[in-house]
Amino acid sequence: MRKHLLNAICSLALLTAGMPVVGQEVLDPDPNTLAPSKDPKRQANGLAQTPPMGWNSWNKFACRVNEKVVRDTADVIASNGMKEAGYEYVVIDDCWHGSRDANGFITEDRTRFPSGLKTLGDYIHSKGLKFGIYSDAGTKTCGGRPGSQGHEFQDALQYGRWGVDYLKYDWCSTGTRNAEEAYAVMADALKASGRPIVFSMCEWGNSMPWLWASKIGNLWRTTGDITDKWQGKYNYSWGVASIVDMNEPHWPYAGPGHWNDPDMLEVGNGGMTEVEYRSHFSLWAMMAAPLIAGNDLAKMNRSTRDILLNRDVIAVDQDPLGKQGHRVSKQGDLEVWSKPMVDGGRTLLLWNRGATPARISAEWTAMGLPGRLQMQARDLWTKKNLGQFSGRYDAEVAPHGVVMVRLKS
């Protein structure tokens, strides 16, 4: 009882300190028809105007994360070109937690993080990077550590003290709690901490956060967890192609400051081919998804590095217009995707989901462009200028592969 009372007192003290679509254009929502969490009185935090980029410990290290892994990762990002390419958040996922102290404030596991998270955050900042952390809206995290329910404002205050810049907030052990309420409480707590903290909501899309969370969080998971496989379901996780199919329909709800999140990248973790990893990275860029690497950066090979550091593909993801690309035509296993760009052009993606090579043709009209328009094309993986095309573009695409082309008039 004392801990919950202290959290309530801390909360008070700190506090005192569905969209219509026309064609491919998303209209601004009517404030008179919004859910309570999207009431005009609630203000977005103004962060993540482009999809966040960085690294998270979970996909490779899970609960084996420790201080050395995080320091080594920060060193690599700062020195191998990733920082210059836009990767900035170093996020410690589950299992960093120790117990709560006598007043209810969360502490770190000093066996895993002997220097403490404040010191580790300072180290990450010294590299010109930003520090991310993980918690849960329930009583326990998915790894069985203390969750934030009933301690939201205390935890947010602690994160502010540690210099945290990014919070991933999970959805285990939440019982009958309402997701919108739970995430709104933590959003208010983060705002009251006085520190700008990007808010990554991870309730797996169960309560359709794309309908209500644009002024609560900066990104929200639309799917269950990703796994390092091409497609299919594996217990509570999904392969890349399956994740894409779950995330793609929500394209109208993404935009600057609020992004659909199909989960972190598996590039380089060994379960897929180089072609499949290139497709994975390309599709995430087309979907304006957060680009959060999930591999062991200190040990990645040249192929993985070349994928994660493709500046042309990253630029598609980070385009300031903030439009999520989506599927515009599909014939069996052959798909055409389009993403509007701030310069008025398009990024075109041809995706062969099948097991044999295939030729895919994209018509300008399917992308909402005039059929006779002349467009210059550049292949973003071969980095070759392809010349001028009128009305359509086609290419041979490898099995499970993509061809990704920037079109400019």
N, C-alpha and C positions, 0 to 999 in steps of 0.2 A: 504494500500500500504506500509506504514511504517513497519508494522509487517512482511510482506512478504520479504521486502528488508532486514530487520534485520536477518531473517532466512537464506536468501541467503548469507549474509556476514558471519554469524555464520557457515554456511555450508562450505564455502571456507576456513575459518580459521581452522576449525577442520580437514578438509581433508588434508590440508598441514601438519598439525601435523600427448532321447529314447534309451534303452539298450537292446542289443541282448541277448537271452537266449539259452543255449544249455542244454537240459535235465533239471536238477534242478540247474544248476550252472549258475550264472549271470556273464557275462564277463565285464571287465572294458570298459567304453564307449570310443569311438574313439574321441579324442579332435578335429579332423578335421570335425566332423559332428555334433557338439553340437550347441544348440541354444546360442544366445549371452550371456545370463545370466550364462551359464555353460562354457563360454570361459575359457581356462586355465589361463588367466590373473586374473580371479576372484578366490580368495582363500576362502575356507570354514573357519569358525571361530574356528574350532577345538574343540568346546564344545559338550556336550551331546553324548559322545562316547557309552553310553548305554542309553536306553530310560529314560527320566526324570521321577522322582517320587516326589510326593508332594500332595498338597491340593489346591483346588480352590473354591472360595466362591459362584460361580454362581448357581450350581445345587440346593443347599439348600436355600441360602439366597437371590439370585438375587440382586435387588437394595436395599434390606434391610441391606446390609453389613455395618458394622461400626467398629470403632477401638476396642471396647470391644470384638466383635466376633473374630477379627483377633488375638488379644493378647491371648485370651483364647485358640484359636486353636493352636497357637505356643506353649503355655504351655503344651497342651495335647500331641502334637507330640514329644516334648522333653522329656516327662516323661512316656509315656505308651508303649515304645518299638518301636514306628514307626520310630523314627530317626535312631535307630540301625538297623532297617530292610531296610533302604535306602530312606525313605521319607525325602526330604530335602527342597523342595520349598513351601513357603507359598504365594499363589498368590491371590491378590485382583483383582477381575474381575470388570465389569462395575460399574459405579455410584460413584466412589471415587472422580471424578473431580469437581473442582470449576471452576471459570472463568479464562481467561487469563489476565495477568497483562498488564500494559501499554506498555510493550515491547514485548508482545506476548508469554511470557513464561506461561506454564500451572501451575495452583495452585491446591491444594487439597481443598475439601469441609471441612471446619473447623467445621461445625456442626457435621458431621459424624466422622471426624478424628481431634479432638481438639488438639492433641499433634503435629500434622503434620506428613507427611509421612517420613521425614528424621528420626525423633525420633522413629516412629514405625518400620522403617527398621532397625535402630540400635538395637531395642529391639529383633526383630526376629534374627538378627545376634548374639546377646548375648546368645541366646539359642542354638547356633551351627547350625542354619538353614539359608536358603537363601530366599531372598525377591523378590516376583514377582508382576507384575503390568499389567494393561490392557490398550490398546488404539485401535484406529481404523484408517484405511487407508483413510477414507472419511472425510467429513467436520464435521460429528457428529458420535458419537458412537451409537450402537444399542439402548442404553438407553437414547439417546438425549443429551448426554454431549459433550463437545468440542472434535472433532476428531483431528488427527495429520496432515491431508493434508495441505501442505504449511508451516508446522511447524516441520517437521521431525527432523531436526538437533537440533532445540531448545529443543524439547521434549526429544530427546536422551541425550542431555547435562544435562537436568533437572533430568532425571532418574539416570544418573551417579552421580550427586550431592546427590541424595537421597539414593544411595547405592543399586540400583536395580540390580538383578541378572538374571531376566527372564522377557520377554515381550510377552504377548499374544496380537496379532494384528489382529483385526476383519475387516469386509468387508461391513459395512453398509454405506449408504449415499455416495457411491463412484461414482455414475453417470456412465459416459462412460470411466472411468479410466481403464487403462490396468493393470491387476493384477501383471504381471511379473515386470513391471516398478515400480509399487507402492511398492512392497515388496523389490525390489532391492534398492530403495532409502532409505527405513528405515534400511535395513541391513547395508548399507554404513554409515548411521548416527550412528547406534549403535557401529559399529567398530571405528568410529571417536571419539566417546565419551571417549575412552580410558579405558572403563570398560568392562570386559567380560560379555556379556548378552546373555543368551540363547534366541533364536528367534523362537516363536511359531506362525506359520502362520495360520489364521483362515478364509479362503475364501470359505470353504465348498466343495472344490474339483471342483468348477465350471469350472476353467481354467486348470484343470489337472496338478497341481503343481508337481506331482511326475515325470513329464517329464522334468522339467526345474529348480527345486528349490533346488537341492542338495547342491549347493554352496551359496545359499541365506539364507535359513532358516534351523533350526535344526529339525523341525517337521512341518508337514502341514496337515490340516484337509482334509480328503478324503470324507466326508459326511456332510449332514445337522446335526443339533443339535440332540443329544440323548435325550430321555425322559425315565422316570422310568416305562417302560412297557416292556413286553417280546418281542412283535413284532408288526409290522404295522406302518402306518403313522398317525401322529397326527398334523394337520396343517403343520408347518414347521419343525417338529421333528419326530424322528423315534425310534421305539423300538429296543432293543438290537439285536435280531436275524436279523432284517432288516439291521441294521448298519453293522453287521458282513459280510453280503452278499455284501455290497457295498465296504467294505474295503479289503476283502480277495484277489480279483484279482490283487491288486497292490503290492503283496508280492515281486516281483523281484526288486522293487525300494528302499526298505528299507535297511539300513546298518548303521554302526557306524557314528554318527554325523548327520544323516538325516533319519527321521522316518515317516512312515505313522501314522496319528493320527485319530482314529475313535471316538474321543471326550472323555470327562472325565467320570469317574466311577459314577454309580448310586447306588453302593452297600450301603445298609443301609438306603435308603430314603423311604422305605415302600411300594413301588408299586409292588414289586415282591416277590416271595417266597425265602426262604433260598437256595433251590436247584437252582433256577434261578440265584440268585446272585453269587453262587459258579461257575456256568457255565459262567456267565458274566466275572468274574475275571479270570477264566482259559483261556477263549478265548482271552482276552486282552493280557495275558502273552504269549500265543502261537503266537499271531500276533506281538510280540515285540513292543507293543503299550506303549505310556506313561501311567504310573499308577498314575493318578491324582485323588485322592479321592474327592468326592463331597458331602459328608454327614456332619452332625453336629457331629464332632468328640468328642465334650465334652459330648454328650448324647448318644453315640452309645452303643448298647447292646453287650453281649458276642459273639453272633453269628457273628455280623458284624466285631467285632474286630478279631475273629479267621480267617475270610476270608481275611481281609486286611493284616493280619500279618503272613500269611502262607509263611514261608521263602523258602520252597521248590518250591512253585509256583513262588514266586518273583524271585528266582534264574533262572528259565526258561526265564522269561522276560528279566533279566539283563545279560544273557549269553554273554560274550564278543565277541563271533563270530559274533553276530549281524544279524543273519539270521531270517527273518520273517517266521513263520510257515504258512502252508496253507493246504487246503483240497486236499487229494490224492485219495479219493474214496467217492462215494455217491450212496446210494440205497434208494430212497424215502426220508424218514425223518432221515435216519441213515447215519452218516458221520464219516470218519476217517481222522484225521489231523496229520501232521508230522512236527517237527521242528528240523533241524540239530543243534547239540551242539558242543561246542569247543573241547570237549574231544573225538569227533568222534562218540558219541552215538546219540540217538534220544529222543525227547520227543514225546510221542504218546498220542493223545486225541481222545476218542470215544464220539461222541455227538449224543444224541437222541433228535431230534427236535419234536418228536411226542407226543401224549397224553397218550400213554400206555407204560409200560416197554418193553424193547426189548433187545435182545442179538446182539451185534455188534462184528464182527470179523475183525481184521486187519492183512493183509498179509505183510510180510517183503518186498516182491518185489514191492508192491505199494509205499513203502517209499524209493525205490532205494537201498535196501539192498539185499545181497545174500539170496536166499530162505532157505538154510540150516544153516545159521548163528545161533549160540547159543547166546542168549541175557539174561542178568539178568534184572529183572523187579522190580521196586518199585512204589507202588501207592502213589501219592503225596498228596492225601487227607486223606486216612486212615493211611498214614505213615507206611505202612507194606511192608516188602520185600516179594515178591511174588514167588521168585525162578527163575529157568531157563526155557526159552522157545526157541523152534526151529521153525522158519518159519512163525509163526503167534501168535497172542494173541487175546483172545476174553473175553468179560465180559458182564454181565447183566447191563443195564444202565437205570436209572430212567427216567420218562417223563421229558423233558426239562433239563435233567441232563447230566453230563459228567463223564467219568472216565479218569483220567490223570495219565500217567505212564512214568517213566524215564527208558529207555532201554540202557544198557551198555554191550558191548561184553567182 
